[in-house]
């Protein structure tokens, strides 16, 4: 096993130390192992009987490259003469060594040890260190040596011309401070500064003005690699500030719970978000520029702006600029600021339904044009945000909404319904864990009713520029039942409405007048047009129909339905639904769905669920399985505001709300808005079911509207204006609405296409006739996790991501398959929860907790991908070495040039043993790796590399030829002079 590597400056020979204590040498150009080996038994004294341990340090002397300093773990340090193949000196210390660092003159070196000490050694007296310090050790009163501390894992010793040297090390703190965080200590003269880090330190590196080890180092910064971050400390200022990091390394500062991706959004948004985000940034950064300047980003031919929004478990929301290949954080919004902080021990009293991360973001809805932003949280609340460039001090408006559906308390078992589900027996083991406790709520005391889960701040709150909370809507407890988590969310700025639903029903709120317009159970939305003919008092009636006709083995109903049938044979529903423990248990165990529910706690038996393709992810669309009575509680899974035809006989479009449910039902609600803008604040908005019901197979995922020409029609929106502008004209200005659909029906044609996609199929309906023009069964054995209608190359298509890993696109409105690629089987719920499509053929998901994976299904973007990739390295001129004075050259070290090629090459050192190392051939360097990425471009790159190499060799040949010609001319000149000198002399006159 390799334990340490060292590559000297401007050398191709890499020194490799091993666990056995031997040192090998590798040519990094050819990756051939040299026959030159420094064996541990040759390096240490013959009289030593014990093995010195693994090699922990290798470095060549700054005075003489032919001397190699080898540090062994047990405390032995050897200065090895590479030419004569023997040890020049040996030093021994009784504490284990962790690292070694040279003084630039090459006469001294420093070691860090396992007892928290630093020892300084002089080459002239290697018997004992001439200085030993324990920087963080307490000095004992009775004159004993300071107490030992934690090991110093790495030390660097850097000199300055005009000040004291810097000694920088990690670790070494005293043992009595057990809770101390990982730290980096900087010693400069007598001043000792300890920098505490948020994460454990992996490694650090000091950046110096010169690359030459034998000059004054002049350090100016320290790069510290942490387990979850990279920071750079400025050494030129006495308080050692950190540089502001231009790269987003903190995407997982809090776990990402949901994502949204917007390509081709309004171009003014990125500078606006950046300007408000810059005001929130922490103070105290170094005023210098980020010092690491390695590669170069190529922007490529892409011209449209892209924004990624991530929602997090702590309630924060981050906006990222993803326009180039890089990711740049623009703005951070903390949604938890609208609520009072939870005090410890109050969990029971405040009716929390989620103990950990009560503010976690579950769903987000953003209208880039009007800048309205809406967040649904895991504790059953919705916050509507408006954007302002001005700070404001105001109270937060809040509303409470009851969403419930009453069912009969006792349900008699009906065993004859079980046969349609042949897989019941195979599902039993995973259902046992769902039973939980059956204690009722009564043991807690009073029954919770009409209480929200969190409390909104009642005092005026200072809101900085950016997104400011306009309204908080909370679902409340109903008769001891906690509110169910929100499964769908939609906002429309032109109508001034926000709609959201869960497995109980639908709520529509007017956020301009701050009133609840509709709060209704899903069944009540149907009225008399419910195709199931369900009756609230007998939720059992519809079950047979559901089982037979809809084959509920998919995402929507099979899982809880089966649970219910197993349980109701011996328990009443009230016992089950009133138990807080069982609710918590079930909510945690509930497998996660994407659009419908973005639950954070993932089931332990998820792997088996995902692998069991035959049952096609038998799980619930709703976040909570607390409702055993699944048929009467039909979850709202998709919402969409649109100018559309609500009924068959409509002659003109009107504002509508499309509602999709977990049973594949689509309802259209009519919205009756005040005729003029002046009346909008005072006149009530009417929301009423239109009676129109359309059906699909599986839970509804997405809606879209096309005009009669097949062009995507966007929902209307209000043009953004600053609600807190200092300019009065801005405040009093009328609302400017953009209605994408033309006002007259002649311009628009007398019909439009409605595109509806469920987890199983897609349908296109012609409106107002409501005839189904096209239908495409997307999948039989699996189900869709995400579907979006996106624009691509001035056209529009339906993009789908299936649970079996397929990415599919369908043409619109004809629903012809355009693409079907088996991209990525969903092995992790994180992928299912964060996958989203956007315009221009792009999509993203979180491939790990710390990485966003972007992908494209656009040929045009694939063609431009090579242009967008950057260069990892940029060539720089090697700085000139300082001129060493005559005396230094004479007395300061070996004047003899050190030729590693001659010493380590095959001619002198011979070949290494074949059994020692295995050579795994690569594809020819970084350039080659990049070149291999794309067909013709790869060939061109390889040809270019070959030409470069050939040109380089020809250049070297030219230089050699020129120097040979010059030396030949000089020789002929000297020969001619000698000939002239002795031409007339006789042989005896020499």
N, C-alpha and C positions, 0 to 999 in steps of 0.2 A: 504494500500500500504506500502511495506517495504521501509524504507529510509536509514537504516544503519545496517550493520552486523559486529560482532566482534567475532573471535574465539581465545580464549587464547591459549598460547603455551602449548602443551601436554594435551589438554582438548578435550573432545568430546561434550561439551555443548556449543552451539552457542547462543550468545546474539543477538536478532533481535529487532531493533527499528522500530516503525511504524509512519505513517503520523499523527495518532491521538495522538502521544506522549507517548504511552505505550511501555513497553519493555517486550518481551516474550523470552522464553528459549527453544531451540530445541536440542534434542539428535541426533547428525548427524550419529550415527551408526544405529539407528532404525528409524530415522525421526519421532519420537513421540514428540509431543508438551508437555512440562512440565506444570503442574498446577500452577507453580510459575510465577506470573505476577507482574511487577512493574507498577502500574497505575500512570498516570501523576498527578492526583489530590493528591495522597499520597506523591509524590516526591517533589512537590512545597509546599510553605507555604500556610496554610489555608487562610491567609488574602489576598492572591493574587486572583484577580477577573478574570483575563484574562487567556486564554489557552496559554501555553508556546510555542505552535507550534510543528512541527514534531521533532523527535529525529534526530540530525545531528551527534552525536558522542557517542560511547560506548567504554570504555576500563577499564580493571581492574588495580588497583594501583600496581606499581612495588614493593611496600613495603608489601602489603597485598592483596592476591588474593580475599579475602572476601569483598573488597571494590570496588564498581563499579562506575566509573565516567560517568555521563550522561549529554550530552550537548543538550540543546534545541535551536531551531532556534532564538527565541526572545532575546537571550543573557543570559539565565539562565543556570547555571552549578550546578549539584547536585552530591555530593559524597554519594552513597547509601551503607549502611551496609547490605550485603546480609543475614547475620546470624540473626540480630535483626530486619530486615525488616523495617528500618527507615533511614531517611536522617541524615548523620553525619554533613554535612555542605552544605550551599547553597551560591552561588556567583551570583551577578547580574551585567550586563553591559548594557549600553543603545544602543549598536550597535548589529546587528544580528551576530550570530556566524556561521562560515562555517566549522571550524574544530578545534580539540584540540589535544595537544601532551604533554606527560609526560616527566619530567626530570627523569633519571634512578633511582635516590634515592627515588622518590615518595613523595618528599616534595613540589615540585613545578610543575605547568603545564602552558602551553602556549596556548592561543586562537588566531585564526585568524578571522578577522571581515570584514563586508561588506564595511567599509569605508577605507579599505587598511591598517588597523592598526593591530599590534600584541600586546597582553597584556600578562604579566607574573604575575601569581598568586601564593601566598604562602598559604599553608593549614592552617597555624597558624593565618593568618589575612585575611579571605575571604571577608571582607567588601569592599575592593577596590584593584585593581591590584597595585603591588608595582613597576611595570615598564610598560609604554605604549610607543610604537614607531610606526611611520608611515615611513617605510624604504624608500619609493620613494616619500614621500611628501616634498614639498618645505617649508623651514622654513620661517615664516612670519617675517617681520622686526619689527613690533610693539609688538613682544613678544607673539602674539597669537599662538595657537597650529597649527602645520603644516596643510596645506590644505589636504582634504581627497582625496583618490585615488580610483582606481577600486578595487573590492573585492578581498581579498586573499582567493582563493578557498580551498587550502589545505596547511598545514604547518607540517613539521617534525622537531623535536628538538632532535639532537643526540650528545651525549657527547663523549669526547676523554680524555684519561688518561694524555697525554703529551701535549695537546694543547687546544685552545679555542673550545667551542662546535660549531657544525654546525647547522644553522637554514636554512632550505631549504623550499621554498614556490613557488606556481604557482600563477600568477596574481599579483595584487597590484600595477600596473604601474599607473603613473599619467594620468589624463584625457586629458591633453593638447596635448599629442602625440597620435592623433587619428589613425594614420596609422601604429603604432607600431605593430609588429608581436607578436603572443603568446610567453610568455617567462617564464623561470624558474630562480628564483633568489637564489643564494647561499651566505649566510652571514657566514663568518668565522672570528671571532674576529671583527675588524673594517673594514675588506675588504668586499665589496659587489660586486658580479659578476652577471651580467645578461646574461643568455644564450637565444638568440632568436631562436625560432623554425620555421620550414617551414609550420607546420600544427598545428591546435588547440590541446591543451593538454587534453587528456582524464583522465589520472591518472599518478601518479609517486610513486615510492617505493624506499626507501633507503636500500641498502644492507650493513649489518653490520657483524662484525667478530663473534658476539655471538647471539644466538637466545633468550637468557634470558633477559627479560626486566629490571631486577634489577642490571645489570652489566654495566660497561662503554661500550658504544655501538661500538665505533671505526668504524665509517662508512668508506667504501672504494669506493662505487660507487652508482649512482642513475640510476634506470631504469625508462625511461619516455615513456609512451605509448601515441603516437600521433594518430590522426584520420587516417593517412595513413602511419605510420611508427612506428618503435620501436628503440629508441636509448638508449645507456648506457653511462653515463658520469663518467670519472675517477676522484675521489675526492682526490686521493693521490698525484696528481701533481697540482701545484699552478695555472696553466693556464686552468685546468679542460678540458682536451681533451676528445673527444668521442672515444669509442672503435670501431674498424672496425667490421661492422656487417657481420657475416658469412652467414646470411640467406637473400634470395632475397625478400625483402619487397617492392622493388621499381619497380616491373614489369610494373606497370601502371604509372610510373613517367611521361610518355607521353602516351596517349591512344594507345593500340595495334591495328594496322590496318590490319596486315596479319601475318601468321605463316607458318613455314616449319619445318618438323620433320624428323630426320635422325637417324634410328637405324642401328647398325652394320656398322658404318662408320670406316675409318682407325684409329687404336688405337693411332697413334702418334699425331693426331689433337688436342686432348684435352690438353695435356701438352704444345703444341706449342701455341695454342690460349691463354692459361692461362698465359704463360710467357710474351707474348706481352701485354696482358691485364693488368698484374701486374704493368708494367712500366707506364701505364696511370693513375694509382690510385692516389687519392688525398694524399697529405702529411698532417702531423699534427695529425694523429691518435695516440691514446695511444699505447705505446710499450708493453703493457701487453696483456695477452690472454683474450679473451671473457669470462666474469666471470660467465655467466649462464650455468650451466652444469647439466641439468635435465635428460632427457631420453636418450635412446640409439637407434641408427639406426642399423637395420640389413640389410646387403647387399644382402642377399639371394643368390640364385644359378646363377643369371644372370651374364654373363661374357662379353657381348659385350658392346662397348661404344655407347652412345646415345647423340645426340646434337639437341637442339631446337633453332630455330632462330625466333626472333620476330621483325617485322618491326613496326615503330611507327609514329605517326602523326607529330612529329617534325623533321622527316627525320633520326632519329637514328635507328640503327640496333643492336640488342643484341644477342650474342651467349651464350647459356646456356648449362652446363653439366647436363644431366638428367639421367646419368647412374645408379645412386642409386635412392632411393625413393626421396632423396632431390634434390633441384634445385640449382645449383651453377653458378653464372654469370662468364663467362670466359673473354669476350671481348666485347667492345662497339665501334661501328663505327658510325661516324656522317657524313651522306651523304651530308648534307647541306653545308659542308666545301668547296665543289668544286665551289659553287656559291657565287657571291657577295651578301652582305647583302642588303635587301630591305630597302630603306629609306622611312619614313612615307610620305604619300602624293604622292608617285610616282607610285601608283598602276595602274593608267590609262596609264601612259607613258611607263611602262615596259611591257605592253601587258600581264599582269598576267591573267590567266583564273580561278584561284582559289584564293579567297581573304584570307581565313583562311587556315593555314597549307599548304603553297604552296610546301613544301618539303616532304609531307606525302608519305610514302612508300606504293606502290600499289601492286607490285609483286616482288618476289625475285627468283633467280635461282642460285643454288650453286652446283659446282662440287667438292665434297670433295677430290677426288684423285688428281686433278690438282690444287686445291685451287683457282680456278677462281670463282669470285662472281659477280653477276650482279643484279642491282636494277632498277626497273621501278618506276618512281615517278608520282604523281598525276598531275603534270604540264607537262605531255607528254615528258619526257626525260628518257634516259637509261644511267646508269653509269656502266662501266666495271672496276672491281677491280682485281689487282693481289696481291699476298701475298709476302711480303719480311720481312726478319728479320733485315733489315738495314734501318736506317733513310736516306731519300733522299730529295734533294731540286730541284724541277723540275717544268716545266710548264705543265699544264694539256691540253692534246690534245682534241679538240672538233670538232664535225661534225654537220652539219645541214641537215635535211632531209625534203623534201616536200612530203607529202602523201595526194593526193586529188583525187576526181573523179568528173568530170564535168557532170552536168545534165542539161536538158532543163529548162529554167527559168519558163515558164508557163505550167501548166498541166491542161487540161480540166477535169471537174468532170465526173466520170463515175458511176452514181448511181446504175446501174444494178449489180454492184459487191457486194453490201451490203448483200443480202440474205444468203450467206454461213455462216454468223456469227450471230447466233440467240441471242447471249448474248450482242449484241451491246448496247441495251437500259440499261441493268444493269450496264454497265461500264461508262455510260455518266457522272454521278456525279463526279467521281474521275478524269475525263479528263478535266473538266472545269478549274481546277486550273492550268492546263499545258499551257493554251493559252498565258499567260503572256502579255508582251507589244509587239507591232508590230513596234516600232520605228526602223529605219534603223541605220546603223553604221555612216552614213554621218554626223549625229549631233556631232560626236566626232571630226570631222576634217578629217585629211587625213586617207585613208583606210590603215589598217595594212596589210603588205604583206612581207613574208620572214623574219619575226622577231620571234625569239624564245621567250618563256614565261619568262625565267630567263636568267641572264647573267653569264657566266662562268668566273672565275678569270683568268685574262690574265697574271698577274705577276707570277714569280716562287713561288711555295708554298712549305713550309716545311712539309714533310709527315713523321710522326713517324713510327717505325716498326709496322707491321700488314698489314691491307689491304690498298693499295695505289691506287688512281684513275689512270687508264691507259687511259681511253677514255670516253668522255661525248658525247652522241648523242642526239640532240634535234629536235623534230618536230617543224616546223615553221607555222606561220599564212599564210593562202593562200587566197588572194583576200578578206580580211576582215573576213574570217572564222577562228575561233581559231582552233588549232590542237586538234584532238580528243584523248581522253585518251587511253593508251595502254591496250589492252585486252589479249595479249599473248606474251610470252617471252621464248627464248631458246638460249643456248650458247653451243658451242663445242670447247674444247681446242685443240683437235687434228687437226681440220680443221681451227681453228683460226677465227671462224665466230660467230656472234651474229645475231639472227633474232627476229624481233618483229612485231606485227601487231595491227591494230585497226579497227574501222568500215569502214575506207576508203580503206585500203589495207595493203600491206606487205613491209617491208624493210629488206634487208640483208646487213650487214656491215662486212667488213674484219677488225678485230681489231688489226691484226698484221701489215698490211700496212696502216691502218687508212683511208680506202676508202669505199665509199658506192657502193655496187655491184648491188643492186636492189632496186628500189623504185617504186612500181607498184600498181595500183588499183586492187581490188580483181577480177573484171571482166576480166581485161587484162591477169590475170594468166591463165584463162581457154583457151584463144585463140579460136580456132574453136571447141573445145570439150566441150563447156558450154552446159550442158543438158537442161538448161532453154531457150537457144537461145535468150538471152537478147541482146538488142542493146542499147548502151550507150545513144543515143539520144531519146530513147523512153522507159524510165524505167517502164512505165505503162504496157507494154506487158506481163510481166511475172507474174503479180499479180494474174490473174485468175488461172493460173497453180498452183501457190503457195498455194492459198486458197483451191483449190479443192484437190490437191494431198497430200499436207503435213499437212492439217488440222492445220493451224497455230494458235492454241489456246494455245500452250505451251510457253516455256520460250523465244523462239527466236523472234517471229514476231508479235504476235497478238496485243500486246499493242500499239506500235507506229504505226502499220499498221492502226489500227482503228482510232487512233488520226488523221492520215494523211487523211483518207477518210472523216472524219467529217470536217476537216479544209479546204481541197482543194476545197470544194464546194463553198467557198466564199473568198478564199485568194490565192494569188500566193505564190509559194515556196520562191521566193527571199525575199519577205517581212518577211517571217517567219525566214528564216535561217540567215538573216543579222542582226537580232535584238540581241544586246548583253544582254539586260535585259531578253529577253525570253530564251536566251541560258543559262544564269545563273540560271534562274528559273527552267528550265527543267532539267539542270544538277543536281540541288539539289533535284528535285522531283524524279529523275530517280531511280527506285528501284534497289537494289544492287544485283549483281550476284557474283558468287564465283571465278572460274578460270578466267572467261572472264573479269569481272570488279570488282575491290575491291574498290568501291566508298565509300567515308567516310561519306558524309552527307546522312542521312537516311530519307526516306519519312515519313511525319507525319501520313499518313493514312496507314502505314505499317501493323498495326495489322489487319485491315480489309482485306488487300491483303492476309495476311498469313492465315487468317481464311477461306477465300473464296477458298476452295479446288476445287470446281467445275471448276473454271476458271484456276486451276492449276498454280497459281502464275503468272497470265498474266503480263508479264513484259519484259523488253528488256535485251538482252544479252549484248548490248553495254552500256558503262557507261553513254553516253549522248544520250538524245532523241532529241538533237538539229537537227539531220538529220531526217527530216520527211520522206524523200524519202528512205525508208528502204530496198526496194527490190534491188535497184542498189547498195546501200551501205551494203555490206555483210561483217559482222565482222569476223576477223580472231580470232578464239577462242582457237586453240591448235597448237603447233609447236613441231617438234621432229627431231633431227639430227640422222641419222642412216646409217649403211652400209646395203644397200638393193637393190632389183631389181626395177629399175625405170620403165621399160617397159616390155611388155609381152614376147618379144623375147630375153630378156637379158639372157646371159649364166653365167654371174658372177656378184657378188654384187659390187656396187660402192657407193660412198658417195651420200646421198640423204637428202633432207629436206621434211618432211611430213608436210602438211598444212591442218588444219581442220577449217571449217567455221561455222558460226551461222546457216546456212541452211542445215547442215549435209553433206556438200560436202567435200571430201578428195582429195587433189591434191598432186602429188609428183614432186618435183623440183630436177633436176639433178645438182650436184655440180662437176665442172671439176677443180680439184686441180692440181698444178704443180707436175710433176712426182717425182722430187727429193727435198729433204729438202733445198738444197742450193738455189734453185730457188724460194722458198716460199716467200721470202721477196721482190723479184723483179717481178716475173711473175704474171700476173693477174689471179684471180680466176673467172671462168665463172659459172654463175647461169642461168639455162634455164628450162622452163616448159617442162615436159616430155610428156605431153598429156594424162597421166593416170588420170582418175577421178573415184573415188569410192563414193557411196552414203550411208547415214544412215538417220534415222529419228531423228530430233532434233539436236541441236548444239553439235559439237564434243568436248569432254572433254579431252581425253587422248589417247596416242598411246603406243604400246610396240611391241617388236619383239622377237619371239621364233625361235630357230633353228629347224631342222627337227626332233630332239628328244624331242622337247617340253621344252627345257631349255631356260630360259630367256637370251637373248643376250644383253649385255650392249653396249651403244654407245662407240666408241673409245675415248680415252683421251690421253693427254700429261702428262707424269710424271712430277710432280712439280720440278722446279729448281728456285733458288733465282735470280730474275732479277737484283738485285743490290748487288750481292755477291762481297766481297773483293777479293775472289779467282778468278783469271783470267780464270782458267780452267773451272770453273763453268759457266762463262759467254759464253765462246766460245764452250762449249760442245754442241754437236748436240742435237736437240730435240729428246727426247725418247718417241715414241708413243706406246700405248698399243692398239692393234686392237683385240677386243674380238672374232671377227669372224675369223676362220682360212682362210689363204690366198687362198688355193686351194679349188675349188668347190667339189672335191672328198671327202675331209675330212668332209666337211660341209653337204654334201648331195646336191642335185640339187634344193632344195627349202627351203623356210622358211615360218613361219606363222606371219602374221601381225595382231595384236590385236587392234581393234579400238572401243572405247566406247563413245557413245553420251549420252545426257541427257535422252534419251528414250530407247535406245537399245545398245547391244554389238554385234559385228561381228568379226569373225576370217576369214581372207582371206589367201589362199595359194598363195605364190609368187614363180616364176614370172607369173604363169598362171592367177592370179587375180580372181580365183573362190572363191565364198563365201562358206566356209566349214560348219561353224556353225553360227547361229544367235539366239539371245535370247532377247525377248522384256522384258526389266526390269520393266517398269512401264507404264501404260496407262493413269492413272488419275493424276499422279504427275510428277516430273522430278528429275533428279539427280543433287545434288549440287557439289559433289566431287566424282571422281573415280580415283583409283590408282592401278597399277599392282605391287603387293608386293610379297616378298618371305616369306614363312612360312613353318617351319619343312622341309627344303631342297626341297620344292616344290614351285610352283608359282600359285597365284590366283589373281582374279580381285576383289578388295574391293570397294563397292559403298555406298554412304550415300545419302539417298533420302530426298526430302523436306518434305515428310509426316512423317519423323522420323525413317524410317527403315534403318538398316544397313544390307547389303547383301554381300555375297561373292560367286563368281562363279569360278568353276574349269577352268583351261586353259590346252589345247586349246578347250576343249569340251563344255565350257560354261554351265556346269551343276550346278544348285543352290546347294550350300553347307550349307548356313546359311541365314536365313531371320528373323531378330528380330526387333520388334517395340521398338526402344530404346528411342527416344527423338523427339517429334514433334518440328519443328523449329518455336519457338515463338519469336525469337529475331534474327535480322540480324547479330548480332555479331557471333552467332554460325555458320551461313552460311558462313560468311567471313573467319573464322579462322579454320574451320574443316579440318584436313588432316590425311591421313593414312601413316603408314610407315611399314617397314619390321617387321617380327616376331610377327605379329598379334596385333599391337598397333596403337592407334590413339589418337588425342587430339583436343581440342577446348577450347576457352575461355568461361567458364560458367558465368563469371561476368567480369566487367572491370578489376578486380584485381586478378582473379584466373584462372590458367590453369587446366583443367580437363583432366586427362589421362584415357584411357579405353583400355581394351584388349578383343580380340575375339579369343584368343589362349587358349586352354584347359591346355596346359603345364604351361603357366604363371599363370592361375587361381589356379592350384594345388600348385604353389610355393608362392602364394600371402601371406599366413600366415607367411612364413619364412621371407618374406621381410618386414613385418610390424615391427616397432620398439616397444620399451617399453616407455610408457609415463613417468614413474617414475623409478628412481633407488634408492634402499634403501641405506641410509647412517647411520653411527653411530652417535647417538646424542652426541654432545660434553658434557664433564663434566662441571657441574656448579662450579664456583669459591667457595673456602671455605670461608665462612663468619667468620670473627673473633669473639671471645667470646663476646666482648663488643657490636659489631654490632648485634649479635644474641640477646643480652640481651636488648639493647636499640633501635635497628633499626627495629622497626615494630613488628608485632604480631608474636610471636613464635608458636602460635597455628596453627596446620595444618588445612587446609580448605578442607573439604570433599564435593565436589559438588554433588556427587552421593547421599549422604544422604540428602542434602538440596533440590535438584531439582527432585529426584526420586519420583515415584508414591506413595511410602509408606508415604512420608512426605508431598509432595506438592499436591498430589491428581491428578486427571485427568483434562486436559484442556477441555474447552467447545468445543463440536463437531462442532458448527457453525463457530468457529473461523478460522480454516484452513482446507484445503482439502488435504489428503494424496494421491499423485499419485504414485503408485508403479512402480519402475524401474526394470531393469534386473540384479541388483546385482553388482553394483560397476563397476569401470573401467575395471577390469580383465574380468568381466562377459560380458561387452559390446564387448570387443575384442574377447572373446571366442565365442560369439554368431555369429560371422561373418562367420564361416565356419563349416558346418555339423559335421563330426566326430571330427574334431579338437575342435569344440565348446564343444562337450560332454566330450572330454578328459580334456579340460581346466576346465570345471565345476567340473569334478571328482577330478582334481588336487587341485582346490580351496577347495573342501570339505575335501580332505585328509589333506591339509595344516591346515585347521581349526581344523580338528579332532586331527591332530598331535599336534597342538598348545595347544588344550584343554588337551590332554593327558600329554603333557609336564608340563602344569600348575598343573595338578592333581599329577603328579610325584613329582613336587617341594613341593606341599602342603603336600603330604604323607610323604616325607622326613623330612619336617620341623616338622610335627606332631610326627614322630618317634624320631627325635632329642629331642623334648620337653618332650616326654614320657620317654626317657632314662634319661634325666636330672632330671625329677620328681622322677623316681625310685631311682636314685642315692642319691638324697636329702633325700628321705624317708628312704633309707637304713642307711644313716649316722645318721639320727634322731633316728632310731630304735637302732643302736649300742650305741649311746650316752646314751639313757635312759633304756637300756636293764636290767641292774642289780639294777636300783634304785627302791625304793619302792614308792608307790603312794604319801606318805606324804613328800618325799624328793624333790618334784618338787620346 
